[in-house]
Amino acid sequence: MPFPKVKGLSQRVPGEKEAAMKCDRESHQRLNALARLPGNRECADCSARHRGWASLPHGVFLCINCAQIHRRIGRHISQVKSYSSGTYLWYPDEIEAMAVMGNDNANAWYHAKKGAPRKPSQDAPVAVKEFYIRQKYEERKWFAEPKARKVQPAKQQQQQQEKESDVSGSEQPNGKGHGAQLAATKTNCAAVEDTKWRRRARPVVSKARDGTTSLLDVPPPARLHACLLPTTAATSPALTTGLAVGDSFFNAFGV
């Protein structure tokens, strides 16, 4: 039997429940992370992309419609719990079952025999889905050990994904990882927004009662150059000429 053992509620002791309650938030975070793995992004028993439920001890992620069918089969075959609502308490052995199996790995066992059909579409009638699910889990019509284990368990998929993420971060130029890239992106976005504002800005000239003239809300030329030249002046000679004229305008008023 490939599935890890999962205790029933009658086998739980008070200490286990208290420990699970303390780790409830972390448990749901891990379950949601497992559900986002490539092999779990689709319901195990139909083509629905929106999951939210799981079946034990099979370790599969389900949509709500297939979860309701699993409930009709009975707890002796399938125990259904939600992992996205935060209302169900998950125990370590149950989370481990989800990590060890996962949809792709479980289906490799349940569809191992020749003649196993494709899972129904999410729009298939309920009767069609129930017939398929009962044959799959209750009768185990196509259940056998896979001849070639090409599918990784969800736990190994998660570890591989984390490893690849670390490697891609370390390969950035000058050792810059995702955090440095994000900071650079924010800086570039801020510069672009600043540049857009400067392009819209116009010198506002006001005359005081004593006859003197002043500029209002106009940045110094050096700051204007700093905003525009790095991104646009190199490719726009007209803009460079415009900036030179702007400098003369600023100098005329002593800015």
Helices and strands as residue ranges (DSSP letters): G 9-11, H 14-22, H 24-35, G 38-40, E 53-56, E 60-62, H 64-73, E 79-82, H 92-100, H 103-110, H 126-133, I 134-138, H 154-170, G 173-175, H 178-200, E 204-207, E 213-216, H 221-228, G 233-235, H 237-252
